[in-house]
Amino acid sequence: MKKYFLQSLVMLVTSFLITSPLHSQSPLGIPYQAVMRNVDGSVMASSAVNLTFMIHDGSATGTVVYQESHALTSNAQGLVSCVVGNGVVSQGNFANINWGSGAKFLQVMMGTTDLGTQQMLSVPYALYAEDVSVRVSLTGDSLFIGGQVSIVPGVSAANPVSMSNYGSALLPGNTTCQSEYISVTGCGGQDSLLYYDRYYSLVEIGGQCWFAENLATDKYSNGDLISTGLTNTDWINTTSGAYAIYDNNPSNDAIYGKLYNWYTTVDTRGVCPTGWHVPSSCEWDYMQVVFEPGTTGQSDCFCGNDLMSAELWPVPNSATNVSGLSIIPSGQYFMGSYFDEINISAYLWTSTTTNNFGLGRDLLFETDILGKNEHLKIWGFALRCIKD
């Protein structure tokens, strides 16, 4: 009888890591459990099952860095259990997997039947920690743990600050960004990110890692809900984050993402995933210079065609999207009053405020210019995220 596999409990890495009473190093294994069923849905009770696990690097079709097999027998409830890393190895070395080098994907096969591939969204901390470097800066003011850094209070203030990532170094002719920190952190080969059950494509531009899609979350990174469904009066008067969906139509949310007021961009709970943030105007400036070399990024950018997706804009259009940023015409929520300009214009907030206005980036179909404009903070615009 043809059988299929119903996954139930996969990679219980937070509380079921196998430990050794004799050693303090991290365990070399990831517990894996699943319920096996026949094609009619009945449980495969007390049945022989041969499973093969393959770990792909970078993507679901990336290089297989590790492969092993397990000959198992399900229990009376169809449950099989094993430890990925303790099987019969046919390729690679589990102990040598570089968990910190990018996304990993687990492919499972039962015999010759491919049961699918999924991203390992929670890399076991103890396994990853084996390869994480820990160091202190030469001046002793910063503790580096892998790619993260913690500033030591009191010590940092006594040491000079490196300005290599500030506007004075990256945008020397840009008079508004001289003292602004600009995030230039690559994607490390990662091309997508899961955030609250939605995948976002990523693109690296000039060393920066950007969301290549508009944000659509209804929650802050800590899980708190973002306000929505506000009346016109409440939308105008709020100084807290809020969002709306164009025409209140869920199908627009799936395509264009949500439209947020400016206050959402600076909420301390973070509208972007942990490790990401809404880009400042200076971070947009730096990206613009990639497409207009020799400029400072301080003015409007005649690079709209390089940034806009060829889809959804009126046809014909001049879009080349050589950037991969794929800006789409998501329109705007005009001060909580009405929705306007979908499929015609794109408006995106930065986290920068100036003259009591929020500073945005506007891309209008008629001009192909990425403009830098001040807007009332109660307008509803799209958001992108950039890696810290």
Beta strands, then each sheet from edge to edge (+ up, - down):
strand 1: 3-9
strand 2: 30-38
strand 3: 48-57
strand 4: 64-73
strand 5: 79-84
strand 6: 88-92
strand 7: 104-110
strand 8: 113-119
strand 9: 134-136
strand 10: 142-145
strand 11: 148-151
strand 12: 192-195
strand 13: 198-205
strand 14: 208-211
strand 15: 227-228
strand 16: 242-244
strand 17: 259-260
strand 18: 276-277
strand 19: 330-334
strand 20: 338-342
strand 21: 345-354
strand 22: 357-364
strand 23: 370-375
strand 24: 386-387
sheet 1: 1+ 2- 5+
sheet 2: 6+ 4- 3+ 7- 8+
sheet 3: 9+ 10- 11+
sheet 4: 12+ 13- 14+
sheet 5: 15+ 16+ 17-
sheet 6: 18+ 24-
sheet 7: 19+ 20-
sheet 8: 21+ 22- 23+
end
